[in-house]
């Protein structure tokens, strides 16, 4: 039997976080390089987003992942946003309605995570308590 690895710090390679996602996709979009180091991105979030990719069988675009405080403020993020901690991603899939992504996540994870539905994207975060909303 193989050794159990702590997946919160173990990645597939330096840049690859899962079979379909690289670190840069989850990193802060302002160019500050936040998210480019081990431990910046919660790998539970990566697993959930990979699950969405596997379920729908189409590429998932991460509109926003980890945010530095400056970028979070610039985009109007909440002061305690899960994006600040590497726990959240705003995602979309070409040809798939955000409602369908929301419904899938809500059914798959009925008792945990933060899931928000917006007209053009779905927010997912791996907070410990369940939260649901529409924006």
MODELLER restraints for C-alpha pairs under 7 A, 6 or more apart:
rsr = mdl.restraints
at = mdl.atoms
rsr.add(forms.Gaussian(group=physical.xy_distance, feature=features.Distance(at['CA:7:A'], at['CA:43:A']), mean=6.64, stdev=0.5))
rsr.add(forms.Gaussian(group=physical.xy_distance, feature=features.Distance(at['CA:8:A'], at['CA:42:A']), mean=6.40, stdev=0.5))
rsr.add(forms.Gaussian(group=physical.xy_distance, feature=features.Distance(at['CA:8:A'], at['CA:43:A']), mean=5.40, stdev=0.5))
rsr.add(forms.Gaussian(group=physical.xy_distance, feature=features.Distance(at['CA:9:A'], at['CA:38:A']), mean=6.39, stdev=0.5))
rsr.add(forms.Gaussian(group=physical.xy_distance, feature=features.Distance(at['CA:9:A'], at['CA:39:A']), mean=5.84, stdev=0.5))
rsr.add(forms.Gaussian(group=physical.xy_distance, feature=features.Distance(at['CA:11:A'], at['CA:17:A']), mean=5.23, stdev=0.5))
rsr.add(forms.Gaussian(group=physical.xy_distance, feature=features.Distance(at['CA:12:A'], at['CA:18:A']), mean=6.29, stdev=0.5))
rsr.add(forms.Gaussian(group=physical.xy_distance, feature=features.Distance(at['CA:15:A'], at['CA:22:A']), mean=5.50, stdev=0.5))
rsr.add(forms.Gaussian(group=physical.xy_distance, feature=features.Distance(at['CA:15:A'], at['CA:23:A']), mean=5.27, stdev=0.5))
rsr.add(forms.Gaussian(group=physical.xy_distance, feature=features.Distance(at['CA:16:A'], at['CA:22:A']), mean=4.24, stdev=0.5))
rsr.add(forms.Gaussian(group=physical.xy_distance, feature=features.Distance(at['CA:16:A'], at['CA:23:A']), mean=5.95, stdev=0.5))
rsr.add(forms.Gaussian(group=physical.xy_distance, feature=features.Distance(at['CA:17:A'], at['CA:23:A']), mean=5.97, stdev=0.5))
rsr.add(forms.Gaussian(group=physical.xy_distance, feature=features.Distance(at['CA:20:A'], at['CA:50:A']), mean=6.98, stdev=0.5))
rsr.add(forms.Gaussian(group=physical.xy_distance, feature=features.Distance(at['CA:23:A'], at['CA:35:A']), mean=6.93, stdev=0.5))
rsr.add(forms.Gaussian(group=physical.xy_distance, feature=features.Distance(at['CA:23:A'], at['CA:36:A']), mean=6.14, stdev=0.5))
rsr.add(forms.Gaussian(group=physical.xy_distance, feature=features.Distance(at['CA:24:A'], at['CA:36:A']), mean=6.58, stdev=0.5))
rsr.add(forms.Gaussian(group=physical.xy_distance, feature=features.Distance(at['CA:25:A'], at['CA:62:A']), mean=6.28, stdev=0.5))
rsr.add(forms.Gaussian(group=physical.xy_distance, feature=features.Distance(at['CA:26:A'], at['CA:35:A']), mean=6.69, stdev=0.5))
rsr.add(forms.Gaussian(group=physical.xy_distance, feature=features.Distance(at['CA:26:A'], at['CA:62:A']), mean=6.83, stdev=0.5))
rsr.add(forms.Gaussian(group=physical.xy_distance, feature=features.Distance(at['CA:26:A'], at['CA:65:A']), mean=4.56, stdev=0.5))
rsr.add(forms.Gaussian(group=physical.xy_distance, feature=features.Distance(at['CA:26:A'], at['CA:66:A']), mean=5.92, stdev=0.5))
rsr.add(forms.Gaussian(group=physical.xy_distance, feature=features.Distance(at['CA:27:A'], at['CA:33:A']), mean=6.80, stdev=0.5))
rsr.add(forms.Gaussian(group=physical.xy_distance, feature=features.Distance(at['CA:27:A'], at['CA:34:A']), mean=5.85, stdev=0.5))
rsr.add(forms.Gaussian(group=physical.xy_distance, feature=features.Distance(at['CA:27:A'], at['CA:35:A']), mean=4.17, stdev=0.5))
rsr.add(forms.Gaussian(group=physical.xy_distance, feature=features.Distance(at['CA:27:A'], at['CA:36:A']), mean=6.25, stdev=0.5))
rsr.add(forms.Gaussian(group=physical.xy_distance, feature=features.Distance(at['CA:27:A'], at['CA:65:A']), mean=6.01, stdev=0.5))
rsr.add(forms.Gaussian(group=physical.xy_distance, feature=features.Distance(at['CA:27:A'], at['CA:66:A']), mean=5.30, stdev=0.5))
rsr.add(forms.Gaussian(group=physical.xy_distance, feature=features.Distance(at['CA:28:A'], at['CA:34:A']), mean=5.55, stdev=0.5))
rsr.add(forms.Gaussian(group=physical.xy_distance, feature=features.Distance(at['CA:28:A'], at['CA:35:A']), mean=6.24, stdev=0.5))
rsr.add(forms.Gaussian(group=physical.xy_distance, feature=features.Distance(at['CA:28:A'], at['CA:65:A']), mean=6.36, stdev=0.5))
rsr.add(forms.Gaussian(group=physical.xy_distance, feature=features.Distance(at['CA:28:A'], at['CA:66:A']), mean=5.01, stdev=0.5))
rsr.add(forms.Gaussian(group=physical.xy_distance, feature=features.Distance(at['CA:28:A'], at['CA:67:A']), mean=4.66, stdev=0.5))
rsr.add(forms.Gaussian(group=physical.xy_distance, feature=features.Distance(at['CA:28:A'], at['CA:68:A']), mean=6.41, stdev=0.5))
rsr.add(forms.Gaussian(group=physical.xy_distance, feature=features.Distance(at['CA:29:A'], at['CA:64:A']), mean=6.98, stdev=0.5))
rsr.add(forms.Gaussian(group=physical.xy_distance, feature=features.Distance(at['CA:30:A'], at['CA:71:A']), mean=6.14, stdev=0.5))
rsr.add(forms.Gaussian(group=physical.xy_distance, feature=features.Distance(at['CA:34:A'], at['CA:68:A']), mean=6.69, stdev=0.5))
rsr.add(forms.Gaussian(group=physical.xy_distance, feature=features.Distance(at['CA:35:A'], at['CA:41:A']), mean=6.14, stdev=0.5))
rsr.add(forms.Gaussian(group=physical.xy_distance, feature=features.Distance(at['CA:35:A'], at['CA:66:A']), mean=6.35, stdev=0.5))
rsr.add(forms.Gaussian(group=physical.xy_distance, feature=features.Distance(at['CA:40:A'], at['CA:86:A']), mean=5.94, stdev=0.5))
rsr.add(forms.Gaussian(group=physical.xy_distance, feature=features.Distance(at['CA:41:A'], at['CA:66:A']), mean=6.98, stdev=0.5))
rsr.add(forms.Gaussian(group=physical.xy_distance, feature=features.Distance(at['CA:41:A'], at['CA:86:A']), mean=4.48, stdev=0.5))
rsr.add(forms.Gaussian(group=physical.xy_distance, feature=features.Distance(at['CA:41:A'], at['CA:87:A']), mean=6.72, stdev=0.5))
rsr.add(forms.Gaussian(group=physical.xy_distance, feature=features.Distance(at['CA:42:A'], at['CA:86:A']), mean=5.57, stdev=0.5))
rsr.add(forms.Gaussian(group=physical.xy_distance, feature=features.Distance(at['CA:42:A'], at['CA:87:A']), mean=5.50, stdev=0.5))
rsr.add(forms.Gaussian(group=physical.xy_distance, feature=features.Distance(at['CA:44:A'], at['CA:126:A']), mean=6.96, stdev=0.5))
rsr.add(forms.Gaussian(group=physical.xy_distance, feature=features.Distance(at['CA:45:A'], at['CA:87:A']), mean=6.10, stdev=0.5))
rsr.add(forms.Gaussian(group=physical.xy_distance, feature=features.Distance(at['CA:45:A'], at['CA:88:A']), mean=6.76, stdev=0.5))
rsr.add(forms.Gaussian(group=physical.xy_distance, feature=features.Distance(at['CA:45:A'], at['CA:125:A']), mean=6.71, stdev=0.5))
rsr.add(forms.Gaussian(group=physical.xy_distance, feature=features.Distance(at['CA:45:A'], at['CA:126:A']), mean=5.93, stdev=0.5))
rsr.add(forms.Gaussian(group=physical.xy_distance, feature=features.Distance(at['CA:53:A'], at['CA:59:A']), mean=6.07, stdev=0.5))
rsr.add(forms.Gaussian(group=physical.xy_distance, feature=features.Distance(at['CA:53:A'], at['CA:60:A']), mean=5.86, stdev=0.5))
rsr.add(forms.Gaussian(group=physical.xy_distance, feature=features.Distance(at['CA:58:A'], at['CA:93:A']), mean=6.88, stdev=0.5))
rsr.add(forms.Gaussian(group=physical.xy_distance, feature=features.Distance(at['CA:59:A'], at['CA:93:A']), mean=6.36, stdev=0.5))
rsr.add(forms.Gaussian(group=physical.xy_distance, feature=features.Distance(at['CA:60:A'], at['CA:91:A']), mean=6.49, stdev=0.5))
rsr.add(forms.Gaussian(group=physical.xy_distance, feature=features.Distance(at['CA:60:A'], at['CA:92:A']), mean=5.85, stdev=0.5))
rsr.add(forms.Gaussian(group=physical.xy_distance, feature=features.Distance(at['CA:60:A'], at['CA:93:A']), mean=4.99, stdev=0.5))
rsr.add(forms.Gaussian(group=physical.xy_distance, feature=features.Distance(at['CA:61:A'], at['CA:91:A']), mean=5.56, stdev=0.5))
rsr.add(forms.Gaussian(group=physical.xy_distance, feature=features.Distance(at['CA:61:A'], at['CA:92:A']), mean=5.30, stdev=0.5))
rsr.add(forms.Gaussian(group=physical.xy_distance, feature=features.Distance(at['CA:61:A'], at['CA:93:A']), mean=6.13, stdev=0.5))
rsr.add(forms.Gaussian(group=physical.xy_distance, feature=features.Distance(at['CA:62:A'], at['CA:89:A']), mean=6.40, stdev=0.5))
rsr.add(forms.Gaussian(group=physical.xy_distance, feature=features.Distance(at['CA:62:A'], at['CA:90:A']), mean=5.82, stdev=0.5))
rsr.add(forms.Gaussian(group=physical.xy_distance, feature=features.Distance(at['CA:62:A'], at['CA:91:A']), mean=4.60, stdev=0.5))
rsr.add(forms.Gaussian(group=physical.xy_distance, feature=features.Distance(at['CA:62:A'], at['CA:92:A']), mean=6.72, stdev=0.5))
rsr.add(forms.Gaussian(group=physical.xy_distance, feature=features.Distance(at['CA:63:A'], at['CA:90:A']), mean=5.39, stdev=0.5))
rsr.add(forms.Gaussian(group=physical.xy_distance, feature=features.Distance(at['CA:63:A'], at['CA:91:A']), mean=5.65, stdev=0.5))
rsr.add(forms.Gaussian(group=physical.xy_distance, feature=features.Distance(at['CA:64:A'], at['CA:89:A']), mean=5.53, stdev=0.5))
rsr.add(forms.Gaussian(group=physical.xy_distance, feature=features.Distance(at['CA:64:A'], at['CA:90:A']), mean=5.13, stdev=0.5))
rsr.add(forms.Gaussian(group=physical.xy_distance, feature=features.Distance(at['CA:65:A'], at['CA:83:A']), mean=6.00, stdev=0.5))
rsr.add(forms.Gaussian(group=physical.xy_distance, feature=features.Distance(at['CA:65:A'], at['CA:86:A']), mean=6.82, stdev=0.5))
rsr.add(forms.Gaussian(group=physical.xy_distance, feature=features.Distance(at['CA:65:A'], at['CA:88:A']), mean=5.80, stdev=0.5))
rsr.add(forms.Gaussian(group=physical.xy_distance, feature=features.Distance(at['CA:65:A'], at['CA:89:A']), mean=4.31, stdev=0.5))
rsr.add(forms.Gaussian(group=physical.xy_distance, feature=features.Distance(at['CA:65:A'], at['CA:90:A']), mean=6.50, stdev=0.5))
rsr.add(forms.Gaussian(group=physical.xy_distance, feature=features.Distance(at['CA:66:A'], at['CA:83:A']), mean=4.83, stdev=0.5))
rsr.add(forms.Gaussian(group=physical.xy_distance, feature=features.Distance(at['CA:66:A'], at['CA:84:A']), mean=5.84, stdev=0.5))
rsr.add(forms.Gaussian(group=physical.xy_distance, feature=features.Distance(at['CA:66:A'], at['CA:85:A']), mean=6.75, stdev=0.5))
rsr.add(forms.Gaussian(group=physical.xy_distance, feature=features.Distance(at['CA:66:A'], at['CA:86:A']), mean=4.64, stdev=0.5))
rsr.add(forms.Gaussian(group=physical.xy_distance, feature=features.Distance(at['CA:66:A'], at['CA:88:A']), mean=6.82, stdev=0.5))
rsr.add(forms.Gaussian(group=physical.xy_distance, feature=features.Distance(at['CA:67:A'], at['CA:83:A']), mean=5.47, stdev=0.5))
rsr.add(forms.Gaussian(group=physical.xy_distance, feature=features.Distance(at['CA:67:A'], at['CA:84:A']), mean=5.09, stdev=0.5))
rsr.add(forms.Gaussian(group=physical.xy_distance, feature=features.Distance(at['CA:68:A'], at['CA:84:A']), mean=6.05, stdev=0.5))
rsr.add(forms.Gaussian(group=physical.xy_distance, feature=features.Distance(at['CA:69:A'], at['CA:84:A']), mean=6.73, stdev=0.5))
rsr.add(forms.Gaussian(group=physical.xy_distance, feature=features.Distance(at['CA:82:A'], at['CA:88:A']), mean=5.37, stdev=0.5))
rsr.add(forms.Gaussian(group=physical.xy_distance, feature=features.Distance(at['CA:82:A'], at['CA:125:A']), mean=6.54, stdev=0.5))
rsr.add(forms.Gaussian(group=physical.xy_distance, feature=features.Distance(at['CA:83:A'], at['CA:89:A']), mean=6.84, stdev=0.5))
rsr.add(forms.Gaussian(group=physical.xy_distance, feature=features.Distance(at['CA:87:A'], at['CA:125:A']), mean=5.35, stdev=0.5))
rsr.add(forms.Gaussian(group=physical.xy_distance, feature=features.Distance(at['CA:87:A'], at['CA:126:A']), mean=5.57, stdev=0.5))
rsr.add(forms.Gaussian(group=physical.xy_distance, feature=features.Distance(at['CA:88:A'], at['CA:124:A']), mean=5.61, stdev=0.5))
rsr.add(forms.Gaussian(group=physical.xy_distance, feature=features.Distance(at['CA:88:A'], at['CA:125:A']), mean=4.01, stdev=0.5))
rsr.add(forms.Gaussian(group=physical.xy_distance, feature=features.Distance(at['CA:88:A'], at['CA:126:A']), mean=6.62, stdev=0.5))
rsr.add(forms.Gaussian(group=physical.xy_distance, feature=features.Distance(at['CA:89:A'], at['CA:123:A']), mean=5.82, stdev=0.5))
rsr.add(forms.Gaussian(group=physical.xy_distance, feature=features.Distance(at['CA:89:A'], at['CA:124:A']), mean=5.54, stdev=0.5))
rsr.add(forms.Gaussian(group=physical.xy_distance, feature=features.Distance(at['CA:89:A'], at['CA:125:A']), mean=6.41, stdev=0.5))
rsr.add(forms.Gaussian(group=physical.xy_distance, feature=features.Distance(at['CA:90:A'], at['CA:121:A']), mean=6.20, stdev=0.5))
rsr.add(forms.Gaussian(group=physical.xy_distance, feature=features.Distance(at['CA:90:A'], at['CA:122:A']), mean=5.53, stdev=0.5))
rsr.add(forms.Gaussian(group=physical.xy_distance, feature=features.Distance(at['CA:90:A'], at['CA:123:A']), mean=4.32, stdev=0.5))
rsr.add(forms.Gaussian(group=physical.xy_distance, feature=features.Distance(at['CA:90:A'], at['CA:124:A']), mean=6.40, stdev=0.5))
rsr.add(forms.Gaussian(group=physical.xy_distance, feature=features.Distance(at['CA:91:A'], at['CA:121:A']), mean=5.42, stdev=0.5))
rsr.add(forms.Gaussian(group=physical.xy_distance, feature=features.Distance(at['CA:91:A'], at['CA:122:A']), mean=5.32, stdev=0.5))
rsr.add(forms.Gaussian(group=physical.xy_distance, feature=features.Distance(at['CA:91:A'], at['CA:123:A']), mean=6.32, stdev=0.5))
rsr.add(forms.Gaussian(group=physical.xy_distance, feature=features.Distance(at['CA:92:A'], at['CA:98:A']), mean=6.83, stdev=0.5))
rsr.add(forms.Gaussian(group=physical.xy_distance, feature=features.Distance(at['CA:92:A'], at['CA:121:A']), mean=4.91, stdev=0.5))
rsr.add(forms.Gaussian(group=physical.xy_distance, feature=features.Distance(at['CA:92:A'], at['CA:122:A']), mean=6.39, stdev=0.5))
rsr.add(forms.Gaussian(group=physical.xy_distance, feature=features.Distance(at['CA:98:A'], at['CA:117:A']), mean=6.41, stdev=0.5))
rsr.add(forms.Gaussian(group=physical.xy_distance, feature=features.Distance(at['CA:98:A'], at['CA:118:A']), mean=6.79, stdev=0.5))
rsr.add(forms.Gaussian(group=physical.xy_distance, feature=features.Distance(at['CA:98:A'], at['CA:119:A']), mean=6.57, stdev=0.5))
rsr.add(forms.Gaussian(group=physical.xy_distance, feature=features.Distance(at['CA:98:A'], at['CA:120:A']), mean=6.29, stdev=0.5))
rsr.add(forms.Gaussian(group=physical.xy_distance, feature=features.Distance(at['CA:98:A'], at['CA:121:A']), mean=5.39, stdev=0.5))
rsr.add(forms.Gaussian(group=physical.xy_distance, feature=features.Distance(at['CA:98:A'], at['CA:122:A']), mean=5.56, stdev=0.5))
rsr.add(forms.Gaussian(group=physical.xy_distance, feature=features.Distance(at['CA:99:A'], at['CA:117:A']), mean=6.49, stdev=0.5))
rsr.add(forms.Gaussian(group=physical.xy_distance, feature=features.Distance(at['CA:101:A'], at['CA:122:A']), mean=6.76, stdev=0.5))
rsr.add(forms.Gaussian(group=physical.xy_distance, feature=features.Distance(at['CA:102:A'], at['CA:115:A']), mean=6.78, stdev=0.5))
rsr.add(forms.Gaussian(group=physical.xy_distance, feature=features.Distance(at['CA:102:A'], at['CA:117:A']), mean=6.01, stdev=0.5))
rsr.add(forms.Gaussian(group=physical.xy_distance, feature=features.Distance(at['CA:102:A'], at['CA:122:A']), mean=6.25, stdev=0.5))
rsr.add(forms.Gaussian(group=physical.xy_distance, feature=features.Distance(at['CA:111:A'], at['CA:130:A']), mean=5.67, stdev=0.5))
rsr.add(forms.Gaussian(group=physical.xy_distance, feature=features.Distance(at['CA:112:A'], at['CA:128:A']), mean=6.22, stdev=0.5))
rsr.add(forms.Gaussian(group=physical.xy_distance, feature=features.Distance(at['CA:112:A'], at['CA:129:A']), mean=5.30, stdev=0.5))
rsr.add(forms.Gaussian(group=physical.xy_distance, feature=features.Distance(at['CA:112:A'], at['CA:130:A']), mean=4.08, stdev=0.5))
rsr.add(forms.Gaussian(group=physical.xy_distance, feature=features.Distance(at['CA:113:A'], at['CA:125:A']), mean=5.67, stdev=0.5))
rsr.add(forms.Gaussian(group=physical.xy_distance, feature=features.Distance(at['CA:113:A'], at['CA:126:A']), mean=4.70, stdev=0.5))
rsr.add(forms.Gaussian(group=physical.xy_distance, feature=features.Distance(at['CA:113:A'], at['CA:127:A']), mean=5.11, stdev=0.5))
rsr.add(forms.Gaussian(group=physical.xy_distance, feature=features.Distance(at['CA:113:A'], at['CA:128:A']), mean=6.14, stdev=0.5))
rsr.add(forms.Gaussian(group=physical.xy_distance, feature=features.Distance(at['CA:113:A'], at['CA:129:A']), mean=5.97, stdev=0.5))
rsr.add(forms.Gaussian(group=physical.xy_distance, feature=features.Distance(at['CA:113:A'], at['CA:130:A']), mean=4.87, stdev=0.5))
rsr.add(forms.Gaussian(group=physical.xy_distance, feature=features.Distance(at['CA:113:A'], at['CA:131:A']), mean=6.29, stdev=0.5))
rsr.add(forms.Gaussian(group=physical.xy_distance, feature=features.Distance(at['CA:114:A'], at['CA:124:A']), mean=5.66, stdev=0.5))
rsr.add(forms.Gaussian(group=physical.xy_distance, feature=features.Distance(at['CA:114:A'], at['CA:125:A']), mean=4.95, stdev=0.5))
rsr.add(forms.Gaussian(group=physical.xy_distance, feature=features.Distance(at['CA:114:A'], at['CA:126:A']), mean=6.41, stdev=0.5))
rsr.add(forms.Gaussian(group=physical.xy_distance, feature=features.Distance(at['CA:114:A'], at['CA:127:A']), mean=6.27, stdev=0.5))
rsr.add(forms.Gaussian(group=physical.xy_distance, feature=features.Distance(at['CA:114:A'], at['CA:130:A']), mean=5.71, stdev=0.5))
rsr.add(forms.Gaussian(group=physical.xy_distance, feature=features.Distance(at['CA:114:A'], at['CA:131:A']), mean=4.47, stdev=0.5))
rsr.add(forms.Gaussian(group=physical.xy_distance, feature=features.Distance(at['CA:114:A'], at['CA:132:A']), mean=5.82, stdev=0.5))
rsr.add(forms.Gaussian(group=physical.xy_distance, feature=features.Distance(at['CA:115:A'], at['CA:123:A']), mean=5.48, stdev=0.5))
rsr.add(forms.Gaussian(group=physical.xy_distance, feature=features.Distance(at['CA:115:A'], at['CA:124:A']), mean=4.73, stdev=0.5))
rsr.add(forms.Gaussian(group=physical.xy_distance, feature=features.Distance(at['CA:115:A'], at['CA:125:A']), mean=6.60, stdev=0.5))
rsr.add(forms.Gaussian(group=physical.xy_distance, feature=features.Distance(at['CA:115:A'], at['CA:131:A']), mean=6.34, stdev=0.5))
rsr.add(forms.Gaussian(group=physical.xy_distance, feature=features.Distance(at['CA:115:A'], at['CA:132:A']), mean=5.09, stdev=0.5))
rsr.add(forms.Gaussian(group=physical.xy_distance, feature=features.Distance(at['CA:115:A'], at['CA:133:A']), mean=6.69, stdev=0.5))
rsr.add(forms.Gaussian(group=physical.xy_distance, feature=features.Distance(at['CA:116:A'], at['CA:122:A']), mean=5.75, stdev=0.5))
rsr.add(forms.Gaussian(group=physical.xy_distance, feature=features.Distance(at['CA:116:A'], at['CA:123:A']), mean=4.77, stdev=0.5))
rsr.add(forms.Gaussian(group=physical.xy_distance, feature=features.Distance(at['CA:116:A'], at['CA:124:A']), mean=6.62, stdev=0.5))
rsr.add(forms.Gaussian(group=physical.xy_distance, feature=features.Distance(at['CA:116:A'], at['CA:132:A']), mean=5.71, stdev=0.5))
rsr.add(forms.Gaussian(group=physical.xy_distance, feature=features.Distance(at['CA:116:A'], at['CA:133:A']), mean=4.78, stdev=0.5))
rsr.add(forms.Gaussian(group=physical.xy_distance, feature=features.Distance(at['CA:116:A'], at['CA:134:A']), mean=5.38, stdev=0.5))
rsr.add(forms.Gaussian(group=physical.xy_distance, feature=features.Distance(at['CA:116:A'], at['CA:135:A']), mean=7.00, stdev=0.5))
rsr.add(forms.Gaussian(group=physical.xy_distance, feature=features.Distance(at['CA:117:A'], at['CA:123:A']), mean=6.41, stdev=0.5))
rsr.add(forms.Gaussian(group=physical.xy_distance, feature=features.Distance(at['CA:117:A'], at['CA:133:A']), mean=6.46, stdev=0.5))
rsr.add(forms.Gaussian(group=physical.xy_distance, feature=features.Distance(at['CA:117:A'], at['CA:134:A']), mean=4.66, stdev=0.5))
rsr.add(forms.Gaussian(group=physical.xy_distance, feature=features.Distance(at['CA:117:A'], at['CA:135:A']), mean=6.09, stdev=0.5))
rsr.add(forms.Gaussian(group=physical.xy_distance, feature=features.Distance(at['CA:118:A'], at['CA:134:A']), mean=5.93, stdev=0.5))
rsr.add(forms.Gaussian(group=physical.xy_distance, feature=features.Distance(at['CA:118:A'], at['CA:135:A']), mean=4.89, stdev=0.5))
